């Protein structure tokens, strides 16, 4: 995710937010290793519709390290193996600053891109095959992330979150061609498949957006590696018509090599 991975519909007609994070994926795509982790780490995750628990897609992710850059490649498929969405996301393994992002949906033609040159970030977005490609630029700065880095950010800020502190930052939202203020905060302790987890909530800092945004939660292991075990919230992958999906994403307990 986002990913790019958050989008929230507005029923009132007063606001028109369509925020894309990863995900996670993100869903943004959550890696099984920390930001200084293993090379060629491969993991599999499955997404289920939050309303009816039906499977909606399977994700295959490869995470590798090239010098100071983490390279995250994710393929989303149907249960029969048909590719529906692919994402390549690169970011600095220490600062988590985005290096580049390219996401494309094979069904709808939706395209999201981020390119960084110096202190200039170029965002590109195309909603579907017939839409015009939109472009804008942002200024690169510290404390600025994409959705795919959320698990890493949680791991880096673990002690602060456990102490009840909020972690605030600017989230690059490709679908809106801008950045928005978000925060991470610990919601509660829970269990996933018999493992103790901390449920970390992701939410906008703006109270207006928060009132209309969907709930988004990362279920992170309380064990020493603090790896993501589950995610609940808006999916980085839409349905076949390009409409939003609310999903529960379950990650393998151990990355597959």
C-alpha positions in Angstrom: 0.0 0.0 0.0 -0.4 0.9 0.2 0.9 -0.1 -1.0 -0.4 3.7 -2.1 -3.2 1.9 -0.3 -5.9 3.9 1.4 -9.1 5.1 -0.1 -12.2 6.2 1.7 -15.5 6.9 0.1 -17.6 9.8 1.3 -21.4 9.4 1.5 -22.2 12.9 2.5 -21.1 14.5 -0.7 -19.3 17.2 1.3 -15.9 15.8 0.8 -14.4 13.7 -1.9 -11.4 11.9 -0.5 -9.9 8.9 -2.3 -6.8 8.2 -0.4 -4.4 5.5 -1.6 -1.7 4.3 0.7 -0.2 0.2 0.2 -0.1 -1.7 2.2 0.5 -3.1 3.0 -0.5 -3.8 1.8 -1.3 -2.5 1.4 -3.6 -3.8 1.2 -0.1 -2.8 1.5 2.5 -5.5 1.3 4.0 -6.4 4.6 7.5 -8.0 4.5 8.5 -10.7 6.8 11.8 -9.2 7.7 12.9 -6.0 9.3 14.3 -3.0 7.4 17.8 -4.3 7.9 16.7 -7.9 7.2 17.5 -10.8 5.0 18.2 -10.7 1.3 15.8 -12.4 -1.1 13.1 -12.9 1.5 10.0 -14.4 0.0 6.6 -14.4 1.6 3.0 -15.2 0.7 -0.2 -13.6 2.0 -3.9 -14.1 1.4 -6.7 -11.5 1.5 -10.3 -12.1 2.6 -13.3 -9.9 2.2 -14.0 -8.4 5.6 -17.8 -8.7 5.1 -18.1 -12.3 4.0 -14.7 -13.8 4.6 -14.4 -15.0 1.0 -10.9 -15.1 -0.5 -10.2 -12.3 -2.9 -6.6 -12.6 -3.9 -3.2 -14.1 -3.0 0.0 -12.1 -2.8 3.5 -13.2 -3.5 6.3 -10.8 -2.3 10.0 -10.8 -2.8 12.1 -8.5 -0.6 15.8 -7.9 -1.3 18.5 -5.5 -0.3 20.6 -3.6 -2.8 23.2 -1.5 -1.0 21.1 0.9 1.1 17.8 0.2 -0.8 15.1 -2.3 0.0 13.5 -3.6 -3.2 9.9 -4.9 -2.7 8.2 -6.7 -5.6 4.7 -7.9 -5.1 2.4 -9.9 -7.4 -1.4 -10.2 -6.7 -3.2 -13.1 -8.2 -6.6 -14.8 -8.2 -6.9 -18.2 -6.6 -6.2 -19.8 -10.0 -2.9 -17.9 -10.4 -4.1 -15.2 -12.8 -2.1 -12.0 -12.3 -4.4 -9.0 -11.5 -2.0 -6.5 -10.0 1.8 -5.9 -9.7 3.9 -3.5 -7.6 7.6 -2.6 -7.4 8.4 -0.4 -4.4 11.9 0.8 -3.5 12.9 2.7 -0.3 15.9 3.5 1.8 16.4 0.7 4.3 17.4 3.1 7.1 15.4 6.2 6.6 12.5 4.5 4.8 12.4 7.4 2.3 10.8 6.3 -1.0 13.1 5.8 -3.9 10.5 4.7 -6.5 7.1 3.0 -6.9 5.3 1.5 -9.8 2.0 -0.2 -9.5 -0.3 -1.4 -12.3 -3.6 -3.2 -12.3 -3.9 -5.6 -15.3 -7.7 -5.5 -15.2 -8.6 -1.8 -15.0 -5.4 -0.2 -16.3 -4.9 1.7 -13.1 -1.4 3.1 -12.8 0.5 4.6 -9.8 4.1 5.9 -10.0 6.6 7.7 -7.8 9.9 8.9 -9.1 12.5 10.7 -6.9 15.3 12.9 -8.3 17.2 15.0 -5.8 14.7 16.6 -3.5 11.9 16.4 -6.0 9.2 13.6 -5.9 7.1 13.2 -9.0 3.7 11.5 -8.6 1.8 10.0 -11.5 -1.7 8.5 -11.4 -4.1 7.0 -14.0 -7.4 5.7 -12.7 -8.2 3.4 -15.5 -7.4 2.6 -19.2 -9.4 5.5 -20.5 -8.3 8.1 -18.0 -5.7 10.8 -18.5 -2.3 10.4 -16.8 -2.1 13.0 -14.0 1.2 14.3 -12.7 2.4 16.6 -9.9 5.6 17.1 -7.8 6.3 17.2 -4.1 9.4 18.3 -2.1 11.2 15.4 -0.5 11.6 15.8 3.3 12.2 13.7 6.4 9.3 12.0 8.1 7.6 11.3 4.8 6.6 7.8 3.8 4.6 5.6 1.4 2.2 2.9 2.6 4.5 0.0 2.0 6.9 1.2 4.7 4.3 1.1 7.5 5.4 -2.3 9.0 9.0 -1.1 9.0 8.1 2.2 10.6 6.2 0.4 13.3 9.2 -1.8 13.9 11.5 1.2 14.1 9.1 3.1 16.5 8.2 0.0 18.6 9.2 1.3 22.0 7.5 4.6 21.5 4.3 2.9 20.4 4.4 0.5 23.3 4.8 3.5 25.6 1.5 4.9 24.3 3.1 7.6 22.2 1.7 8.6 18.8 4.0 8.5 15.7 3.0 11.2 13.2 4.2 11.6 9.7 3.2 12.7 6.2 1.9 9.9 3.9 2.4 10.3 0.2 -1.0 9.6 -1.5 -0.5 8.9 -5.2 -4.2 8.8 -6.1 -4.7 12.3 -4.7 -1.3 13.6 -6.0 -0.5 14.9 -2.6 0.6 14.1 1.0 -1.6 13.9 4.0 -0.9 13.8 7.8 -1.3 10.4 9.4 -0.4 8.8 12.8 0.3 5.4 14.2 -0.9 4.5 17.7 -1.2 1.3 19.7 -4.8 0.3 20.1 -4.6 -2.9 22.2 -2.9 -6.3 22.7 -4.5 -9.3 21.0 -3.9 -12.8 19.6 -3.4 -14.0 16.1 -3.2 -17.8 15.5 -2.2 -18.2 19.2 0.6 -15.5 18.9 0.6 -12.4 21.1 0.3 -9.2 18.9 0.1 -5.5 19.3 -2.7 -4.0 17.2 -1.4 -0.7 15.8 -4.0 1.7 14.4 -3.3 3.9 11.4 -5.4 7.0 11.1 -5.4 10.5 9.6 -4.3 13.4 11.9 -7.2 15.5 10.6 -10.3 15.0 12.6 -12.4 15.7 9.5 -10.8 12.9 7.5 -10.7 10.6 10.5 -14.5 10.7 10.8 -15.0 9.3 7.3 -11.9 7.1 6.9 -12.1 3.3 7.3 -10.5 1.6 10.2 -7.0 0.3 9.4 -5.0 -1.9 11.8 -1.7 -3.8 11.7 -1.4 -6.9 13.9 2.3 -7.0 14.8 4.0 -9.9 16.7 5.1 -9.0 20.2 7.9 -11.5 19.7 11.4 -10.0 19.2 11.1 -9.6 15.4 7.7 -7.7 15.6 6.8 -9.0 12.1 3.3 -8.4 10.7 0.9 -11.3 11.0 -2.3 -9.6 9.9 -3.8 -6.4 8.4 -7.4 -5.2 8.4 -8.6 -2.3 6.3 -8.7 -0.8 2.8 -7.0 -2.9 0.1 -4.4 -1.6 -2.3 -6.1 -3.9 -4.9 -9.6 -3.0 -6.0 -12.3 -5.4 -7.3 -12.6 -6.1 -11.0 -14.7 -2.9 -11.5 -12.1 -0.7 -9.7 -14.2 -0.3 -6.6 -12.8 -0.4 -3.1 -12.3 -3.6 -1.0 -12.2 -3.9 2.7 -10.0 -6.9 3.6 -8.3 -9.0 6.2 -4.8 -9.9 5.0 -3.1 -12.9 6.7 0.6 -13.4 6.3 2.6 -16.6 6.5 4.1 -17.2 10.0 7.4 -17.9 8.4 8.7 -16.4 5.0 9.2 -19.1 2.4 12.7 -19.4 0.9 
